[in-house]
Amino acid sequence: MADKSAKSNEPGSMPYRPLGRCGTRVSMFGLGGWTTFGETITDRKVAGDVIRTAFDAGINFFDIADAYAKGQAETIMGQVLGEFPRHELVISSKVFFPMSDDPNDRGLSRKHIFESIHKSLKRVNTDYLDVYFCHRFDEHTPTEETIRAMDDLVHQGKVLYWGTSEWSGDQLRDAHKLCWQGGYYRPQVEQPQYNLLIRGKFERDTLPTARELGMGLVLYSPLASGLLTGKYDETVPPDSRLARMDWLRDMIYTPERLERVRRFKRFADTAGHPRAVLALAWAARLPEVSSVILGATRVEQLRQNLSALNVQLSSAQLSVLDGLFPVEP
């Protein structure tokens, strides 16, 4: 297994970055469970091979959610993560999305948060989560109610840090103000979507807010659900994520984006790296980014993505990428 004490400045080794202004450090690349574990990956051996490969490569950050495959991602990943020393892992999960038809089995109410954390801990088979994310902002629950519930979980030792996902800058500033006024633990990390095709909200709102508040950032969908890899250059493969998820295909699959991705191939060929590797290196370029979450269904895919550790984009290359993928209005 990987020696986590290895120097992070050695070529190809995994760097570890702080979660904003705190002492805990996470691997620059993490492994997530969205649409993979419990959905694409149902074979426990395949799941184990991918997760062990990630750990051996230096990944210590593993990101799950109760909503991923209705709890199956937590269960499958938790079974494998139990093989490793707990102190070498940073495990996160999330709460918000409906888990049943019950009107209280959703959102960020105190009731749902407390019931959900116990279920998640049982599925992951751990005594605590390093990070517990509010998976979205809840318009129907007072923010202070959510904050006090998360603060209580920290005091109880069930959660070490709490965070947010896809909250706006104003929502984050309001939450920090309430925490300051009430003496509550503040949200430590935000999990936004960010990739070459989807830049506007992150660069205009999320990033400057995180800088202002001292929050860490862990990015999801750095490859735009595979669009940036070239997988969809000609058509939507029948076994692909976009084939299974109509809402996601409608949101990101457009002729204009496909054309940019095809032009990206010429740039990648000249640079001598696959498009996926360059897109991941680009996403990890910012010092405020604590971790970039990878999704992988095969060991070979994960290893190729981790080769982004060896890529350092030049200022000239970054300028070309800005031209290929301008910030959307």
VOPAGU-2260 file (C-alpha; in pm, 1 decimal, decimal comma):
REM VOPAGU-2260
SITE   aa  ch    i         X         Y         Z
SITE  MET   A    0       0,0       0,0       0,0
SITE  ALA   A    1     100,1     361,2     -53,9
SITE  ASP   A    2     329,9     532,4     194,9
SITE  LYS   A    3     133,4     844,6     283,1
SITE  SER   A    4     447,0     991,7     438,1
SITE  ALA   A    5     615,5    1020,3      97,0
SITE  LYS   A    6     713,3    1372,5       2,7
SITE  SER   A    7     440,2    1534,5    -203,3
SITE  ASN   A    8     689,1    1720,4    -424,2
SITE  GLU   A    9     834,1    1402,2    -573,3
SITE  PRO   A   10     742,7    1364,6    -944,6
SITE  GLY   A   11     409,1    1190,9    -983,1
SITE  SER   A   12     344,9    1169,0    -608,7
SITE  MET   A   13      11,8    1274,6    -460,8
SITE  PRO   A   14       8,5    1624,6    -310,0
SITE  TYR   A   15    -206,7    1687,5      -2,3
SITE  ARG   A   16    -387,3    2016,5      37,7
SITE  PRO   A   17    -569,9    2174,6     333,8
SITE  LEU   A   18    -949,2    2200,8     346,4
SITE  GLY   A   19    -937,7    2578,2     354,7
SITE  ARG   A   20    -827,6    2720,9     689,8
SITE  CYS   A   21    -799,9    2398,5     885,8
SITE  GLY   A   22    -537,0    2139,2     969,0
SITE  THR   A   23    -683,6    1840,3     785,2
SITE  ARG   A   24    -530,0    1769,1     445,6
SITE  VAL   A   25    -684,7    1583,4     153,6
SITE  SER   A   26    -532,4    1432,0    -158,2
SITE  MET   A   27    -531,6    1664,0    -459,4
SITE  PHE   A   28    -739,7    1399,5    -637,3
SITE  GLY   A   29   -1016,7    1217,4    -455,3
SITE  LEU   A   30   -1245,2     930,4    -550,9
SITE  GLY   A   31   -1620,7     978,6    -564,6
SITE  GLY   A   32   -1920,5     748,3    -586,1
SITE  TRP   A   33   -2172,5     941,9    -796,2
SITE  THR   A   34   -2333,5     717,0   -1066,7
SITE  THR   A   35   -2057,0     458,5   -1025,6
SITE  PHE   A   36   -2063,3     253,1    -706,3
SITE  GLY   A   37   -2400,8      81,5    -674,4
SITE  GLU   A   38   -2503,4     181,8   -1028,9
SITE  THR   A   39   -2240,6     127,9   -1300,7
SITE  ILE   A   40   -2031,4     -77,1   -1058,2
SITE  THR   A   41   -2230,0    -347,2    -880,3
SITE  ASP   A   42   -1958,0    -613,6    -874,7
SITE  ARG   A   43   -1790,2    -596,1    -532,7
SITE  LYS   A   44   -1457,3    -719,4    -672,2
SITE  VAL   A   45   -1445,6    -443,8    -934,6
SITE  ALA   A   46   -1536,4    -187,2    -669,0
SITE  GLY   A   47   -1263,2    -317,7    -443,5
SITE  ASP   A   48   -1002,0    -309,0    -719,3
SITE  VAL   A   49   -1082,1      55,0    -805,7
SITE  ILE   A   50   -1084,4     173,9    -444,0
SITE  ARG   A   51    -764,9     -12,5    -351,5
SITE  THR   A   52    -590,6     128,7    -658,5
SITE  ALA   A   53    -695,6     477,5    -551,0
SITE  PHE   A   54    -566,0     426,1    -197,1
SITE  ASP   A   55    -237,8     278,7    -317,8
SITE  ALA   A   56    -192,5     581,5    -545,3
SITE  GLY   A   57    -211,7     812,5    -243,3
SITE  ILE   A   58    -579,4     907,4    -250,9
SITE  ASN   A   59    -707,3     959,5     103,2
SITE  PHE   A   60   -1028,4    1152,0      22,0
SITE  PHE   A   61   -1335,3     943,3     -59,1
SITE  ASP   A   62   -1660,8    1124,4    -135,0
SITE  ILE   A   63   -2002,4     957,7    -111,6
SITE  ALA   A   64   -2366,2    1063,7     -53,2
SITE  ASP   A   65   -2672,9     891,6      85,3
SITE  ALA   A   66   -2858,0     967,6    -239,6
SITE  TYR   A   67   -2600,8     786,5    -456,6
SITE  ALA   A   68   -2777,1     464,1    -558,4
SITE  LYS   A   69   -3009,0     513,7    -257,7
SITE  GLY   A   70   -2739,8     427,0      -7,1
SITE  GLN   A   71   -2566,7     152,6    -204,9
SITE  ALA   A   72   -2263,1     370,2    -280,6
SITE  GLU   A   73   -2208,2     425,3      91,5
SITE  THR   A   74   -2244,2      52,9     160,1
SITE  ILE   A   75   -2015,0     -68,1    -119,6
SITE  MET   A   76   -1743,3     191,2     -64,0
SITE  GLY   A   77   -1766,1     152,4     312,7
SITE  GLN   A   78   -1703,2    -221,7     291,6
SITE  VAL   A   79   -1376,2    -168,1     105,9
SITE  LEU   A   80   -1264,3     139,0     301,6
SITE  GLY   A   81   -1294,1     -69,4     617,3
SITE  GLU   A   82    -979,1    -253,4     504,7
SITE  PHE   A   83    -764,9      57,0     555,7
SITE  PRO   A   84    -653,1     237,4     874,7
SITE  ARG   A   85    -928,3     487,4     957,7
SITE  HIS   A   86    -681,6     764,8    1041,5
SITE  GLU   A   87    -546,8     749,0     684,7
SITE  LEU   A   88    -888,9     822,1     533,7
SITE  VAL   A   89   -1093,9    1137,9     489,0
SITE  ILE   A   90   -1449,0    1018,2     423,6
SITE  SER   A   91   -1735,6    1247,3     332,9
SITE  SER   A   92   -2104,7    1193,1     272,9
SITE  LYS   A   93   -2403,4    1417,1     212,4
SITE  VAL   A   94   -2762,8    1485,1     313,6
SITE  PHE   A   95   -3050,8    1662,6     137,7
SITE  PHE   A   96   -3211,6    1469,6    -146,6
SITE  PRO   A   97   -3522,7    1253,1     -87,7
SITE  MET   A   98   -3450,1     902,3      33,7
SITE  SER   A   99   -3815,5     789,8      28,0
SITE  ASP   A  100   -4163,5     929,1     -33,7
SITE  ASP   A  101   -4197,5    1038,2     329,5
SITE  PRO   A  102   -4230,7    1419,8     352,6
SITE  ASN   A  103   -3963,4    1439,0     624,4
SITE  ASP   A  104   -3713,0    1207,4     456,9
SITE  ARG   A  105   -3550,9    1493,3     265,0
SITE  GLY   A  106   -3407,0    1840,1     303,2
SITE  LEU   A  107   -3199,1    1993,5     580,7
SITE  SER   A  108   -3435,7    1990,3     873,8
SITE  ARG   A  109   -3294,3    1894,3    1212,9
SITE  LYS   A  110   -3502,3    1575,0    1198,8
SITE  HIS   A  111   -3376,3    1463,7     858,2
SITE  ILE   A  112   -3013,3    1550,2     932,7
SITE  PHE   A  113   -3008,7    1352,5    1258,8
SITE  GLU   A  114   -3182,8    1050,1    1111,2
SITE  SER   A  115   -2966,7    1057,4     797,8
SITE  ILE   A  116   -2630,4    1074,2     974,2
SITE  HIS   A  117   -2708,3     759,6    1173,1
SITE  LYS   A  118   -2807,2     571,8     857,4
SITE  SER   A  119   -2498,8     690,3     670,0
SITE  LEU   A  120   -2263,8     594,7     952,2
SITE  LYS   A  121   -2417,5     248,4     963,1
SITE  ARG   A  122   -2387,9     200,5     585,0
SITE  VAL   A  123   -2028,8     325,6     569,8
SITE  ASN   A  124   -1952,7     126,9     888,4
SITE  THR   A  125   -1763,1     405,1    1062,2
SITE  ASP   A  126   -1800,0     593,2    1390,0
SITE  TYR   A  127   -1769,6     935,2    1228,9
SITE  LEU   A  128   -1752,8    1120,9     899,2
SITE  ASP   A  129   -1466,9    1358,5     835,0
SITE  VAL   A  130   -1694,1    1585,4     629,0
SITE  TYR   A  131   -2074,0    1595,8     611,9
SITE  PHE   A  132   -2211,2    1802,6     324,1
SITE  CYS   A  133   -2544,6    1979,5     291,1
SITE  HIS   A  134   -2597,5    1846,9     -61,0
SITE  ARG   A  135   -2796,2    2154,4    -170,1
SITE  PHE   A  136   -2945,0    2463,4      -4,6
SITE  ASP   A  137   -3285,5    2403,9     153,7
SITE  GLU   A  138   -3528,6    2687,3      83,3
SITE  HIS   A  139   -3785,2    2532,9     319,2
SITE  THR   A  140   -3572,7    2511,2     635,0
SITE  PRO   A  141   -3432,8    2807,6     831,0
SITE  THR   A  142   -3057,6    2819,4     777,4
SITE  GLU   A  143   -2998,0    2852,4    1151,0
SITE  GLU   A  144   -3183,8    2524,6    1212,3
SITE  THR   A  145   -2949,5    2348,1     971,0
SITE  ILE   A  146   -2640,8    2514,8    1120,0
SITE  ARG   A  147   -2734,4    2419,4    1477,0
SITE  ALA   A  148   -2797,3    2058,4    1374,6
SITE  MET   A  149   -2457,3    2039,1    1204,7
SITE  ASP   A  150   -2290,6    2207,3    1502,6
SITE  ASP   A  151   -2445,9    1948,6    1733,5
SITE  LEU   A  152   -2311,5    1664,2    1517,4
SITE  VAL   A  153   -1962,1    1810,6    1547,0
SITE  HIS   A  154   -1995,6    1837,9    1926,8
SITE  GLN   A  155   -2119,6    1477,3    1937,5
SITE  GLY   A  156   -1814,7    1356,6    1743,3
SITE  LYS   A  157   -2021,2    1211,5    1459,4
SITE  VAL   A  158   -1887,7    1470,8    1213,9
SITE  LEU   A  159   -1551,0    1649,2    1219,8
SITE  TYR   A  160   -1631,3    1921,7     966,6
SITE  TRP   A  161   -1945,8    2014,1     781,8
SITE  GLY   A  162   -1972,9    2158,5     436,7
SITE  THR   A  163   -2202,7    2264,8     155,7
SITE  SER   A  164   -2253,7    2177,4    -209,0
SITE  GLU   A  165   -2373,0    2417,3    -477,9
SITE  TRP   A  166   -2458,0    2695,1    -231,4
SITE  SER   A  167   -2438,8    3049,3    -364,1
SITE  GLY   A  168   -2193,0    3305,5    -235,4
SITE  ASP   A  169   -2470,9    3494,5     -56,4
SITE  GLN   A  170   -2594,5    3175,0     110,1
SITE  LEU   A  171   -2242,2    3093,6     228,7
SITE  ARG   A  172   -2184,4    3444,6     364,3
SITE  ASP   A  173   -2517,8    3434,9     548,9
SITE  ALA   A  174   -2428,2    3096,9     700,0
SITE  HIS   A  175   -2088,8    3220,5     816,7
SITE  LYS   A  176   -2247,9    3530,5     970,4
SITE  LEU   A  177   -2494,7    3316,2    1166,3
SITE  CYS   A  178   -2212,5    3090,4    1281,4
SITE  TRP   A  179   -2007,3    3386,9    1395,0
SITE  GLN   A  180   -2299,6    3537,0    1584,3
SITE  GLY   A  181   -2402,0    3210,1    1750,5
SITE  GLY   A  182   -2058,6    3062,6    1811,1
SITE  TYR   A  183   -2133,4    2762,1    1590,6
SITE  TYR   A  184   -1891,2    2557,2    1383,8
SITE  ARG   A  185   -1885,7    2712,4    1038,8
SITE  PRO   A  186   -1906,8    2531,1     704,6
SITE  GLN   A  187   -1548,2    2439,6     623,6
SITE  VAL   A  188   -1570,0    2332,0     260,5
SITE  GLU   A  189   -1789,9    2383,5     -45,3
SITE  GLN   A  190   -1834,8    2122,9    -320,9
SITE  PRO   A  191   -1917,3    2289,3    -655,4
SITE  GLN   A  192   -1920,8    2167,9   -1012,7
SITE  TYR   A  193   -1629,0    2302,6   -1211,8
SITE  ASN   A  194   -1478,1    2205,0   -1544,9
SITE  LEU   A  195   -1362,3    2358,7   -1872,8
SITE  LEU   A  196   -1719,9    2369,1   -2005,3
SITE  ILE   A  197   -1891,6    2496,1   -1688,3
SITE  ARG   A  198   -1694,8    2784,5   -1537,6
SITE  GLY   A  199   -1915,2    3089,2   -1485,4
SITE  LYS   A  200   -2078,3    3035,4   -1145,4
SITE  PHE   A  201   -1759,1    2899,8    -991,6
SITE  GLU   A  202   -1524,0    3171,9   -1113,8
SITE  ARG   A  203   -1762,7    3464,5   -1057,8
SITE  ASP   A  204   -1922,9    3359,9    -729,9
SITE  THR   A  205   -1797,0    3044,3    -558,2
SITE  LEU   A  206   -1421,8    3098,2    -585,0
SITE  PRO   A  207   -1413,6    3461,0    -461,1
SITE  THR   A  208   -1649,7    3370,1    -176,3
SITE  ALA   A  209   -1432,3    3076,4     -71,3
SITE  ARG   A  210   -1128,0    3304,2     -71,8
SITE  GLU   A  211   -1313,2    3558,7     139,9
SITE  LEU   A  212   -1440,6    3305,2     394,6
SITE  GLY   A  213   -1139,5    3072,5     401,4
SITE  MET   A  214   -1333,8    2769,5     278,4
SITE  GLY   A  215   -1184,0    2471,4     101,9
SITE  LEU   A  216   -1314,8    2362,7    -238,4
SITE  VAL   A  217   -1360,6    2003,5    -356,4
SITE  LEU   A  218   -1467,1    1990,4    -719,7
SITE  TYR   A  219   -1708,4    1743,3    -873,6
SITE  SER   A  220   -1764,0    1659,4   -1241,2
SITE  PRO   A  221   -1423,5    1787,2   -1358,4
SITE  LEU   A  222   -1471,0    1600,6   -1688,8
SITE  ALA   A  223   -1828,3    1724,5   -1745,4
SITE  SER   A  224   -1966,7    1373,5   -1699,4
SITE  GLY   A  225   -1726,7    1240,7   -1962,4
SITE  LEU   A  226   -1794,6    1500,7   -2229,9
SITE  LEU   A  227   -1438,7    1635,5   -2204,9
SITE  THR   A  228   -1286,5    1290,7   -2259,8
SITE  GLY   A  229   -1414,4    1262,5   -2618,5
SITE  LYS   A  230   -1645,1     976,3   -2529,2
SITE  TYR   A  231   -1938,5    1158,9   -2686,9
SITE  ASP   A  232   -1760,6    1302,4   -2992,3
SITE  GLU   A  233   -1975,2    1109,9   -3239,7
SITE  THR   A  234   -2278,4     985,8   -3047,8
SITE  VAL   A  235   -2411,7     897,9   -2701,5
SITE  PRO   A  236   -2305,4     537,7   -2626,3
SITE  PRO   A  237   -2602,6     331,1   -2505,8
SITE  ASP   A  238   -2426,6     224,2   -2184,6
SITE  SER   A  239   -2305,1     573,6   -2092,3
SITE  ARG   A  240   -2406,4     808,0   -1811,4
SITE  LEU   A  241   -2572,7    1052,3   -2051,4
SITE  ALA   A  242   -2776,4     770,0   -2204,5
SITE  ARG   A  243   -2908,8     675,4   -1859,1
SITE  MET   A  244   -2968,8    1027,1   -1728,0
SITE  ASP   A  245   -3190,6    1234,4   -1957,9
SITE  TRP   A  246   -3181,4    1543,4   -1735,9
SITE  LEU   A  247   -2802,0    1547,1   -1738,1
SITE  ARG   A  248   -2783,1    1498,0   -2115,7
SITE  ASP   A  249   -3028,4    1784,1   -2171,5
SITE  MET   A  250   -2820,4    2008,3   -1945,4
SITE  ILE   A  251   -2470,2    1960,2   -2084,7
SITE  TYR   A  252   -2490,1    1788,8   -2426,6
SITE  THR   A  253   -2505,4    2066,0   -2688,1
SITE  PRO   A  254   -2362,2    2098,4   -3042,5
SITE  GLU   A  255   -2158,1    2403,2   -2941,2
SITE  ARG   A  256   -1992,3    2219,5   -2653,0
SITE  LEU   A  257   -1925,2    1912,6   -2867,0
SITE  GLU   A  258   -1747,0    2128,2   -3120,9
SITE  ARG   A  259   -1525,6    2280,5   -2850,5
SITE  VAL   A  260   -1439,5    1933,7   -2720,1
SITE  ARG   A  261   -1347,6    1815,1   -3070,0
SITE  ARG   A  262   -1117,3    2115,2   -3112,2
SITE  PHE   A  263    -973,9    2031,2   -2770,8
SITE  LYS   A  264    -847,5    1702,4   -2918,8
SITE  ARG   A  265    -612,4    1887,8   -3151,9
SITE  PHE   A  266    -468,4    2076,3   -2855,7
SITE  ALA   A  267    -434,0    1752,7   -2654,7
SITE  ASP   A  268    -260,8    1571,2   -2940,5
SITE  THR   A  269      -6,2    1851,9   -2964,1
SITE  ALA   A  270      46,3    1847,2   -2585,9
SITE  GLY   A  271      91,8    1470,2   -2590,2
SITE  HIS   A  272    -174,4    1385,8   -2330,5
SITE  PRO   A  273    -532,4    1256,5   -2343,6
SITE  ARG   A  274    -803,0    1520,4   -2312,6
SITE  ALA   A  275    -917,2    1382,5   -1976,8
SITE  VAL   A  276    -570,5    1419,7   -1826,3
SITE  LEU   A  277    -535,8    1780,9   -1941,1
SITE  ALA   A  278    -884,9    1869,5   -1817,7
SITE  LEU   A  279    -804,1    1727,8   -1473,0
SITE  ALA   A  280    -471,2    1908,8   -1452,7
SITE  TRP   A  281    -652,9    2229,4   -1546,0
SITE  ALA   A  282    -916,6    2181,5   -1274,6
SITE  ALA   A  283    -650,3    2121,6   -1008,8
SITE  ARG   A  284    -441,2    2425,2   -1104,9
SITE  LEU   A  285    -590,8    2666,3    -849,3
SITE  PRO   A  286    -434,1    2675,0    -500,1
SITE  GLU   A  287    -779,6    2723,5    -344,2
SITE  VAL   A  288    -890,6    2383,2    -476,3
SITE  SER   A  289    -842,4    2126,9    -200,8
SITE  SER   A  290    -931,7    1823,1    -412,3
SITE  VAL   A  291   -1069,0    1725,2    -752,1
SITE  ILE   A  292   -1309,7    1431,2    -729,2
SITE  LEU   A  293   -1257,7    1155,3    -984,0
SITE  GLY   A  294   -1516,0     903,2   -1095,4
SITE  ALA   A  295   -1390,8     571,2   -1230,9
SITE  THR   A  296   -1546,3     238,1   -1326,1
SITE  ARG   A  297   -1220,0      64,0   -1419,7
SITE  VAL   A  298    -872,4      49,5   -1272,3
SITE  GLU   A  299    -720,2     146,8   -1607,8
SITE  GLN   A  300    -940,5     454,5   -1627,7
SITE  LEU   A  301    -840,2     563,6   -1278,2
SITE  ARG   A  302    -470,8     516,2   -1349,8
SITE  GLN   A  303    -491,3     721,7   -1667,6
SITE  ASN   A  304    -671,3    1002,6   -1483,7
SITE  LEU   A  305    -410,2    1001,2   -1208,4
SITE  SER   A  306    -139,9    1061,1   -1468,1
SITE  ALA   A  307    -259,9    1422,7   -1447,0
SITE  LEU   A  308     -27,3    1438,9   -1144,6
SITE  ASN   A  309     259,7    1455,3   -1394,6
SITE  VAL   A  310     114,5    1742,9   -1600,0
SITE  GLN   A  311     201,2    2105,2   -1535,3
SITE  LEU   A  312      22,2    2337,1   -1778,2
SITE  SER   A  313     219,9    2635,7   -1897,2
SITE  SER   A  314      80,7    2988,2   -1906,4
SITE  ALA   A  315      70,4    2963,5   -2286,3
SITE  GLN   A  316    -130,7    2640,9   -2268,3
SITE  LEU   A  317    -370,0    2793,6   -2014,7
SITE  SER   A  318    -425,2    3086,3   -2250,8
SITE  VAL   A  319    -509,7    2848,8   -2534,4
SITE  LEU   A  320    -757,3    2664,3   -2312,0
SITE  ASP   A  321    -918,6    2995,0   -2212,5
SITE  GLY   A  322    -971,3    3061,5   -2580,8
SITE  LEU   A  323   -1115,9    2715,4   -2645,4
SITE  PHE   A  324   -1337,3    2724,0   -2337,6
SITE  PRO   A  325   -1424,9    3083,6   -2247,8
SITE  VAL   A  326   -1621,7    3156,8   -1932,6
SITE  GLU   A  327   -1986,2    3121,5   -2028,5
SITE  PRO   A  328   -2208,3    3432,6   -1987,4
